[in-house]
Amino acid sequence: MDLKLTPSQYGFLVDAIKPTRVRQLRGNSHLEAWDIRRHLIRVFGFGGFNIETKSLDLVAQIEHPPAQPNGKPRWTVVYRAEIRLTVKAVDGTVLAVLEDGAAGDAANQPSLGDAHDQAMKTALSQGLKRCAVNLGDQFGLSLYNGGGTAQVVVGSLVHPPQVGAPTSPALPTDDAPVLPEPEPAQDVEDRAEPEQPPAQVPPVETAQHRAMHALWRELGYDGDANRDRRLEATAKILGLPKVVSSADLTREQAKAVITALRNRKEQLTRASKAPAA
């Protein structure tokens, strides 16, 4: 496959994924499906890939009785999808045909139409992500390694000439944090129901705080003199306009910062061990 990749494509694919592309859902790291499509376009071009739906089947449609008198029923819908992803070289040669499947659900929805739409979209998106993960770290492979963003592929024995050529300057050097796709809007009856109290956001743990300080120290950014530099770097890692104190971070934000710092440490270590040209 790699023989038909350009040096820029190869260099990008073996690079570590940016932490700002990674989202957290119920403690698990994942990529958004629209971000997968964006990077397929960036790497292979607008006509450089095909996404085919091999099958899309309704698994279940469950009606839940109304919770209140004269209320509306709710719906849970489940779909199963099989997806084929084909990626091509610049000259149109097929590089790889990747197939996988997934199930997706929409639970306890007020609209049957929205429930079907959401469940289908989830199944199709999950199937695409499972196909694309075979393209390496930029498509989420490293996230299977404990949710980390450090490279797990690093390189391939089959590669184009001039390995190490920079990635295309047309690609952004750093994207803003990826936001999730919008969910279906709720109807009037749902909006009239009493709101639940907001869930408490878990604060940064003491162990995480210590880990961040230890990594900053190893990277040479410890002490009061470097406090502003640490906060600026933390804000950039998280895609935030400003961070006042690391003590204000959530556990998930602290996890992302620790991962980014560890990646930076690993890069510096590899660079120091690399033989001189």
C-alpha positions as CSV (number, residue, x, y, z in Angstrom):
1,M,0.0,0.0,0.0
2,D,2.7,2.5,1.1
3,L,4.5,2.2,-2.3
4,K,1.9,4.5,-3.9
5,L,1.8,7.0,-1.1
6,T,3.6,10.3,-1.5
7,P,6.3,11.3,1.0
8,S,3.9,13.9,2.4
9,Q,1.1,11.4,2.9
10,Y,3.4,8.9,4.5
11,G,4.9,11.5,6.8
12,F,1.5,12.6,8.0
13,L,0.1,9.1,8.5
14,V,2.9,8.0,10.7
15,D,2.9,11.1,12.9
16,A,1.1,11.2,16.3
17,I,-2.5,12.4,16.4
18,K,-3.1,15.8,17.9
19,P,-4.8,15.6,21.3
20,T,-7.2,18.4,20.3
21,R,-8.8,15.9,17.8
22,V,-9.6,13.4,20.6
23,R,-12.8,13.5,22.5
24,Q,-14.0,11.7,25.7
25,L,-17.3,9.9,26.1
26,R,-18.0,8.0,29.3
27,G,-14.3,7.8,30.0
28,N,-13.4,6.4,26.5
29,S,-11.3,8.3,23.9
30,H,-12.7,8.5,20.4
31,L,-12.8,10.5,17.2
32,E,-15.8,12.2,15.6
33,A,-16.9,10.7,12.3
34,W,-16.9,14.1,10.6
35,D,-13.3,14.5,11.6
36,I,-12.5,11.1,10.1
37,R,-14.0,12.3,6.8
38,R,-12.1,15.6,7.0
39,H,-8.8,13.8,7.3
40,L,-9.7,11.3,4.6
41,I,-10.1,14.4,2.3
42,R,-6.9,16.0,3.6
43,V,-4.8,12.9,3.1
44,F,-6.3,11.3,-0.1
45,G,-8.1,14.2,-1.8
46,F,-11.8,14.8,-2.5
47,G,-11.9,12.0,-5.1
48,G,-9.3,9.8,-3.4
49,F,-11.6,7.5,-1.4
50,N,-15.1,5.9,-1.5
51,I,-17.4,5.1,1.5
52,E,-19.9,2.4,0.6
53,T,-22.8,1.1,2.8
54,K,-22.8,-2.7,2.2
55,S,-25.8,-3.2,4.4
56,L,-28.0,-1.3,6.9
57,D,-30.5,-3.4,8.9
58,L,-33.0,-2.5,11.5
59,V,-32.3,-4.7,14.6
60,A,-34.9,-3.4,17.0
61,Q,-37.7,-0.8,17.4
62,I,-39.0,-0.6,21.0
63,E,-41.9,1.6,22.1
64,H,-41.8,2.9,25.7
65,P,-45.1,3.9,27.3
66,P,-45.6,7.6,28.2
67,A,-44.0,8.6,31.6
68,Q,-46.9,11.0,32.2
69,P,-50.7,10.8,31.6
70,N,-51.6,12.0,28.1
71,G,-47.9,12.1,27.3
72,K,-46.2,10.8,24.2
73,P,-44.4,7.4,23.9
74,R,-40.7,7.2,23.6
75,W,-38.6,5.1,21.2
76,T,-35.5,3.0,21.3
77,V,-34.1,2.0,17.9
78,V,-31.1,-0.1,16.9
79,Y,-29.4,-0.5,13.5
80,R,-26.5,-2.6,12.3
81,A,-24.3,-1.4,9.4
82,E,-21.5,-2.9,7.3
83,I,-19.2,-0.4,5.7
84,R,-16.5,-0.6,3.0
85,L,-13.9,2.1,2.7
86,T,-11.7,2.3,-0.4
87,V,-8.7,4.6,-0.5
88,K,-6.8,5.5,-3.7
89,A,-3.4,6.8,-4.8
90,V,-3.0,10.1,-6.6
91,D,-3.2,8.3,-9.9
92,G,-6.5,6.5,-9.0
93,T,-4.9,3.2,-8.1
94,V,-6.7,1.4,-5.3
95,L,-4.4,1.3,-2.3
96,A,-6.7,-0.6,0.1
97,V,-10.3,-1.9,0.6
98,L,-11.2,-1.9,4.2
99,E,-14.4,-3.4,5.6
100,D,-16.0,-3.5,9.0
101,G,-19.3,-3.2,10.8
102,A,-21.0,-1.8,13.8
103,A,-24.3,-1.4,15.6
104,G,-25.8,1.9,16.7
105,D,-28.7,2.8,18.9
106,A,-30.9,5.8,19.8
107,A,-32.4,5.2,23.3
108,N,-35.5,6.7,24.8
109,Q,-36.2,9.2,22.0
110,P,-39.4,11.3,21.9
111,S,-39.6,11.2,18.0
112,L,-39.6,7.9,16.2
113,G,-38.1,9.6,13.1
114,D,-35.3,11.1,15.0
115,A,-34.7,7.8,16.8
116,H,-34.3,6.0,13.4
117,D,-32.1,8.8,12.0
118,Q,-29.8,8.9,15.0
119,A,-29.4,5.1,15.3
120,M,-28.7,4.8,11.5
121,K,-26.1,7.6,11.7
122,T,-24.4,6.1,14.7
123,A,-24.1,2.7,13.1
124,L,-22.8,4.1,9.9
125,S,-20.3,6.4,11.7
126,Q,-19.0,3.7,13.9
127,G,-18.6,1.4,10.9
128,L,-16.6,4.0,9.1
129,K,-14.4,4.7,12.1
130,R,-13.6,1.0,12.4
131,C,-12.6,0.8,8.8
132,A,-10.5,4.0,8.9
133,V,-8.6,2.9,12.0
134,N,-6.6,0.5,9.8
135,L,-5.0,3.6,8.3
136,G,-3.1,4.1,11.5
137,D,-2.6,6.7,14.3
138,Q,-4.2,9.7,12.4
139,F,-7.4,7.7,12.3
140,G,-7.5,6.6,15.9
141,L,-5.4,3.5,16.1
142,S,-3.3,4.8,19.1
143,L,-6.5,5.4,21.1
144,Y,-6.9,1.6,21.4
145,N,-3.7,1.7,23.5
146,G,-5.3,3.0,26.6
147,G,-6.7,6.1,25.0
148,G,-3.2,7.5,24.3
149,T,-2.1,9.8,21.5
150,A,1.5,8.6,21.3
151,Q,2.4,6.9,18.0
152,V,1.9,3.1,17.9
153,V,2.8,2.7,14.2
154,V,5.8,5.1,14.1
155,G,6.9,3.8,10.6
156,S,6.5,1.1,8.0
157,L,9.2,-1.1,6.4
158,V,7.3,-0.5,3.1
159,H,7.5,3.3,2.4
160,P,8.0,5.8,-0.4
161,P,11.4,7.3,-1.1
162,Q,12.5,10.5,0.8
163,V,10.9,9.4,4.1
164,G,11.0,12.3,6.5
165,A,9.7,14.9,4.0
166,P,7.5,17.4,5.7
167,T,3.8,17.0,5.5
168,S,1.9,19.3,3.1
169,P,2.1,22.9,4.1
170,A,-1.5,23.3,3.0
171,L,-2.7,21.3,6.0
172,P,-3.3,23.3,9.2
173,T,-0.6,23.0,11.8
174,D,-3.2,22.9,14.6
175,D,-7.0,22.6,14.5
176,A,-9.3,23.8,17.2
177,P,-10.8,21.1,19.5
178,V,-13.3,18.9,17.6
179,L,-16.9,19.4,18.7
180,P,-19.5,16.6,18.5
181,E,-22.2,16.5,15.9
182,P,-25.5,18.0,17.0
183,E,-28.1,15.7,18.4
184,P,-31.8,15.8,17.4
185,A,-33.8,18.6,19.0
186,Q,-36.3,17.7,21.6
187,D,-40.0,18.5,21.3
188,V,-42.1,20.9,23.4
189,E,-43.2,18.2,25.8
190,D,-39.6,17.3,26.6
191,R,-38.5,20.9,27.2
192,A,-41.4,21.3,29.6
193,E,-40.3,18.5,31.8
194,P,-38.4,19.4,35.0
195,E,-34.7,19.7,34.4
196,Q,-32.3,17.4,36.1
197,P,-29.5,19.1,38.2
198,P,-26.3,19.4,36.2
199,A,-23.8,16.6,36.8
200,Q,-20.7,17.6,38.8
201,V,-17.6,17.8,36.7
202,P,-14.9,15.7,38.3
203,P,-12.0,18.0,39.4
204,V,-8.4,17.3,38.7
205,E,-7.0,14.6,41.0
206,T,-4.0,15.2,43.2
207,A,-2.1,12.4,41.5
208,Q,-2.8,14.0,38.1
209,H,-1.6,17.4,39.5
210,R,1.6,15.8,40.7
211,A,2.1,14.0,37.4
212,M,1.7,17.3,35.4
213,H,4.2,19.1,37.6
214,A,6.7,16.3,37.3
215,L,6.5,16.3,33.5
216,W,6.8,20.1,33.4
217,R,9.9,19.8,35.5
218,E,11.4,17.1,33.3
219,L,10.7,19.4,30.3
220,G,12.4,22.3,31.9
221,Y,9.3,24.4,32.6
222,D,9.1,24.2,36.4
223,G,9.2,27.0,39.0
224,D,7.3,30.2,39.4
225,A,9.2,31.9,36.5
226,N,7.7,29.5,34.0
227,R,4.1,29.5,35.4
228,D,2.7,31.7,32.6
229,R,4.4,29.6,30.0
230,R,2.9,26.4,31.5
231,L,-0.6,27.9,31.5
232,E,-0.3,29.2,27.9
233,A,0.9,25.7,26.8
234,T,-1.9,24.1,28.7
235,A,-4.5,26.3,27.1
236,K,-3.1,25.5,23.6
237,I,-3.2,21.7,24.3
238,L,-6.8,22.0,25.4
239,G,-7.8,24.5,22.7
240,L,-8.9,27.0,25.3
241,P,-8.4,30.8,25.1
242,K,-7.0,30.9,28.6
243,V,-6.2,28.7,31.6
244,V,-6.0,30.5,35.0
245,S,-4.8,27.6,37.1
246,S,-4.1,23.9,36.5
247,A,-6.2,23.3,39.7
248,D,-9.3,24.4,37.7
249,L,-8.9,21.6,35.1
250,T,-11.3,18.6,35.0
251,R,-9.9,15.1,35.2
252,E,-10.4,14.6,31.5
253,Q,-8.6,17.9,30.7
254,A,-5.7,16.9,33.0
255,K,-5.5,13.5,31.3
256,A,-5.2,15.2,27.9
257,V,-2.4,17.5,29.2
258,I,-0.5,14.6,30.7
259,T,-0.8,12.7,27.5
260,A,0.5,15.6,25.4
261,L,3.4,16.2,27.8
262,R,4.4,12.6,27.8
263,N,4.3,12.6,24.0
264,R,6.5,15.7,23.9
265,K,9.0,14.0,26.3
266,E,9.1,10.9,24.2
267,Q,9.8,13.0,21.1
268,L,12.6,14.8,22.8
269,T,14.0,11.5,24.0
270,R,13.9,10.0,20.5
271,A,15.5,13.1,19.0
272,S,18.4,13.0,21.6
273,K,19.1,9.3,20.7
274,A,18.9,9.7,17.0
275,P,22.3,9.4,15.2
276,A,23.8,12.7,13.9
277,A,23.4,13.2,10.2
